[in-house]
């Protein structure tokens, strides 16, 4: 575990700048002395995105910057490698990284943390990757806001009734937290906007929320799930359960119940799967995620840790062979535990298993609408809204982020929205296929061939 230039320090490489990766880096900075290890974080972004508030960015309640916590504020001595990992060679202890300049470099490590997160899962449904929009990145949230307002602009300008109807019909797929909150917030945006569009009325706008599951947000339980369902329907959102998308195309969506809906907006939040980076390792997987021990290590590779959405972490607090769900709560706490266990590994101590008690769930539906179950206590309405917003403020990683979010909430409550399109991504496709770039990852064979080639040897990042 020696480096020619720094012979006494181990090289710890963290792949992924999401909740799990950043939490691991922060914990390592606290528990390790600077002379014990060099810490590097591979991420194409220079911020940690607070994903639970993306629907509010799409609706214009929050500004994009308010949910992006600067890594330069969060991390003091971690070297940030500005790029995306394309593959990891576990045997050669090498990670191939494509920098934001498109240059491909090699990152060597002694210990690696795979926290590469997840990508949108489209279930091989025809037309979804090419025509649906996602909601996993800041760019997608901003693009969705511009897209929705553009549909209102185009609908108000056209004299064709069929085109106006299609422009004002919005379809959201996925009845989980992300889909439900996004549909709720964007529906409120479009209804509020009608006061600025004389040619449009609230009755002409259609929002559809569809999900293949028989219940909305089943993790909340029947009582709270039914309350959320009634609230959405009372606002005018048509919720179809036991239904999904059969196919999609330019200007239409066909559902599995036979309906064909003319629409220019298909928003896909129906599921995620581990990043394709997982496949490049050649390690065993479980349900598409890296199989790991309760100590967060990959079996057979004591120097490889995996966590967050990329790992099938055993849920020791549940019965049977359950694995931890891909939530922010688990990712944050797994990141902290991984940091503790890496320090233990370097110091020759025993590693601890990951065990976490669920703190509860919060779902913010906009306005005074919300449902929550903090520590198992069911809440709805204004009390749930207070709990939801309080939880998000506490979970944001910096005081600056908390201040920005609280200020945005207050300003929006008083002043409302101006329904402005930024145009930042005008002319660029904002579909799942265009935004997630999942075709860039390497296979295990490609990884071995690349790292073994003479041309690549020596291209190591500084």
N, C-alpha and C positions, 0 to 999 in steps of 0.2 A: 504494500500500500504506500509506496514511496514515489515521489516525483523528483526528476532530476534537479528542478529548481527549488522545490520546497520539500526536502527529504523527510521532515517530521510531521507533515500534515496530510491527513487523508483527504481525498477528493470526493465530496458528496454532491451528486448531480440530481436535481429535482426536475422532472419533466412535467410541465403543466402549471399554469399560473392561476388556476381556479381556487375555490375554497380550500381544497385539500392540500394542494401544493404550497400555497402561500402560508397556510397555518403551520405546515411542517417547517418551512424556512424560518418563520418567526420563532417557533419553539426551539429550533436548533441554535438560533442566535442567542437565545436566553440560557440554554443549558450547556453549550459548548464554549470553551475558551477559544479565542482567535488562533492560538497556536495548536489547537487540536485538529481542526479541519478547515478546508476551503469549501465554501458552499456556493453552488451555482444553480440558477433557476432558468430553465429554457421556456420562454413564452414569447409569442409574437407581439404581445401587447405590453404596455408599461403601466397597466392598472389591473386591479382585481375587480371584477364585475359582480355587483350584488344582484344576482339573477332574480330573486323574488319580486323585485320592484320594476322589472322590465315592462309589465303591462301598463304601469303608470307613466313610463316614459313614452310608450306608444300612444297613450291617450293625451299626452301633453301636460299631465299633472306635475311631472318632475322633468327637469332638464337632464340631458344625457350625462353631463359632468357630475351630477349629484349622486349617481349610482356607480361611479367609477373611482375607486379609491387608489390614489397614486402609490405604486410600488416603492417609489423613492421616499415616501413618507413612512411606509410600513416596514421597509427593510433597510438596515444600516450597513451591513458588511457582506451581504449576499451579492455575488456577481450575476447580473442579469444578462442572459444571452438572448438578444432580440431576434427570435426566429421560431420556426415550428419543427418539432422532431418528426423525421420521416421514418425512422426505424431504430431499433435497439438490438444490438448483438450481445446477448447475455454472456456467451462464452468468451467473447473478445473484450467484454467490458467497454463497449463503444456505443455511442449514440450519434447518429447522423442527423445533422441539423441544417435546414435551409433557412439562412438568414433573411431578414426583410429586404436585403439587396438581391435576393435569389442566389447568392453564393452558397454552395454546399460545403460544410465544414464538419470536422470530427470532434466530438467531445469525449474524452476519456474519463473514466470514473473508477473509484474503488467501491463506492456504494451508490446505488441508483434508487430513486423513488419514482415510481410510475404513477403519476396522478394526472393522466392525459384527458380525463373527463369522458364525455359522451358526444354523440352526434345524433341528429334526428333520424328516427326509424320510420321508413315509409312503407314497409311490408310488401315491397315489390308491386304496389298498386299502380297500374298504368297511368302515366301522366302526372303523378303526384310530384316526383322530383323536379320535373320540368315546369310545372305551373303553380305549385303551392308555395306559399311563403312560410318561413319558420319564425320562431321567437326564442332564439337561444343566444343571440349576440346583440350588442348595442347597435350595430349597423342595421340588423334586421328590425329592431324596434323602431328606429328612426325612419327606416324605409317604409315600414307598415303605416306609420302616422302619415307620411307624405302620400302614400298610396290611397288611404281611406279618404283623406281630404280631396285628393284628385278626383276620386269617384263622385264626390258631392259636386265639385266644380263642373265635371263633364255632364252629370245628370241635369244640373241646372241649366246648362247651355244647350242641350239637345232638344229637338222638337220631335224626336222619334220615341213614342211611348215604350216600345219594346226595349230600346237601348237604355232609356231611363230606368226601367224596371230592373234590368240586369245590373246596371251600375249601383243601384241602391239595395241590392241583395248581397249579403255578406255571410259566408259559411265558415264556421270555425269547427275543426275536427279535434276532439279530445276533451273529455269531461273531467280531467284531473284538475289540479290547482291552477296550472298555467293556462289551460284552455278556458276554464270557467272565469278566472279573473280577467283574462284578456277580452273575452266576449263581453263581460259585464262593463268593463271600463270603456271599450271602444263603442259599445252601444250607447252609453251615456254621452260620449263625445259627439256622435252623429245626431242624436236627438237634440242636444244643446245647440248644435250648429244650425239647425233649421231656422232659428230666429234670425240668422244672417243671410238666409237663402229664400227670398220671397217665392221662388218657383217650387220649393220643396215643402213638404209637411211631414210631421212625425209619422203619420199613417202610411206614407209611401216607402218608409225604410223598413227593410226586413233583415233580421238577424237570426241565423240558424246555428244552434250548437248541437252537434251530433257526436255520439259515442257508442261504441259497440257494447259497453258494459250495461248491465240492467239497471244500475243505480249511478247517480251523480256523486262523484267523490266518495266512494264507498268507505275509505279510511276514516271518514268523519262519523260513520255510523248512520243508521236510518233516520234518526230524529233530526240531526243537523243537516244531513244531505237533503231531506225533504224540505226543510226551511229554505235552503239555498235554491232548490228547484222552484219553489213557489215564488220566491222573490224574483228570479230571472223571468219566469213566465208573466208575472204581474207587470214587469217592465216592458213586456212585448217580445221577448226573445223566445223563439220556438225551439224547444229542447226535444230532441229525438233520441231516445235511448234504445239500445239493441240494434243500432243502425251505424253503418260506416260508409266510406266512399268505395264505389266499385271501379270508377275510372274518372279521369279529369282531362279536360282539354282547354283550348283557348276560348274562354267565354262560357264554359259550362262545367257542371259537375253532375255525375250520375251516382245516386246512392244505392245501397244494397236492397232497399225496399222498393226499388223500381222508379223512384222519382228522378227526373232530370231537371236540374235547377240552372237556368241561365244566370251566370254570375261572372264577374271579373275579379272576385276576391275569394280565394281559398286559403285559409290560414290553418296550418298543420301543427298541432301540439299533441299528437296521439301517442307519442312514445319516444323513448331514446334507446340507444344501444351503445356499448362501449366503443371508444375511438378505434378506428382501424389500426392504430399504432400497436394495439394489443396483439394483433395477428403477426406483426413483424418479429415478435420475440420468440415465437415457436413454442411458448410455454403452454401448459394445460389451461383450459378454460372451463368455466361452469356458467351455463346460461349466457354465453357470449362474453363473460367477464373473466379476468384473470383469477384463477383459483389461488387462494392464499390461506395461510394458517391464521388462527386467532391473533397471533403476534404481528400480522400484516406482512409476513414474508412469503415469497414464492417458494413452494416446496422444491428442494434440490438446489436452490440458489440463496444461500444465507445473506448474500450481499445485495439482494433485490427486494425492495419493499413495493407493495402496490396498494392503492387506497382510492377512496372516492368512487365515482361512477365506473371507473375502469376495473374495479376489483370486486370479486364475490366474497365479501368479508363475512365470515360466520356471525350470525346474530346470537350471541350467548344469552341474551336476555329473553329470547323467544324459545318456544318449544320446537323440537324436531330439527330438521336440517335447514332452517330458515337462514337467509342471507340478508344483510342490511339493505334496505331500500336506498335508491340513489337520491338522497335528500341532502340539503345544505347542512342540516344538523349533524348527520353522520360524517359528512366530508370534513367539516371543521374539527370535529373531535378525533376522527381518525388521523388527521394531519398532526394534531398535537401529540397523540400517542406514538405516531411514527417517529416524531422528533425525539421523544423520550427513549424509544427503543433503539434508534440509531446511536444515540449517546451511550446507551448501555452496551451495544455491540462493540463500539470503539474502545470501551473501557473494560471489556471482558466480563460484563455482568449479565444477569438473567433478564430476558425480555418479558414484558408484561402483555397479557392478552387484552384485546379491545372489548370492552363491555360498556354499553351506554343505555341509560334509561330515557325513553322518549319523553321530551318535555311538553309535547302536545302539538297541535296544529292550528294555524290561523289562515283564514281566507278572507281577503279584503275585496268586497264587491262594489266599492265606490259609494260615495255619499255617506249615509249612515248605515248602509247595508254591509253586513259581515257575519261570519260564523267562526267560532273558535272553540277549541277544546284544550285550554291550558291545564296541564297536569290532570287530565281526565274530567275537568269540569266543563259541561256544555254551556256555551254562551251564544247569543245571537243579538243582532241589532246594535245600538250604540255601545253597550258594554263590550261586545266582541270587537267592534271597530277600535275602541280605545286600547284593548289588549293587542290587537294586530299591529297597530301603528307603534305602540310602545315596544313591542317585540322587535320590529324592524329597526327602530332607532337604536336599541341596545345592541342589535346584531351587526349594525354597520361598523366597519373596523376602525374608523377614525372620527375624531371630534369634528373635523371639517366636514366630512360626509354627513354626519348627523345634523349639523347646523344647516347645510344646504338643503337637505331633505325637509327638515322642519320648516324652513323659510319658504320653500316651494309649496308645501301643503297650505301654509297660511295665505300666501299670495294667491294661489289658485282659488281658495275658498272665498276670498274677497273680490278678486278681479275677474275670475273666470278665464276663458280661453279666447285667443284671437283667430284660431283656426288657420294658421299660416303654414304653408308648405316651405320647407327649407330648400329643397332642390339639390341637396348635396349629392344624392345618388341618381340624379336625373339622367336618363339615357342608359343606365346600367341595369341589367337584370337583377332582381332581388329574390329570385327563387331559391329553394333549398339547394338545388344542384350548383347554382352559381355562387352561393354564399359560403358553403361549407367545404368545398375543395377536397372531398374525400378520396379522389382518385390519385392523390400525390404520394400516398404512403407506399413503403416498400414491403415486399414479401421477405420471409426469412432467407430464401435463396438469393434474392437481390441484395439483401443486406450483407451476406457473407461475401458475395462477389465484389461488391463495392469496396468494403473495408479491406479486402485482400489485394485489391488492384494496386499496381505500382503508381498509377496516376494519382490515386487518392492518398497514398501514404504520405504523411507529413503535413497534410492540410488540416492541422489541428488548430482549433480556435485558441486565441491568446487568453 
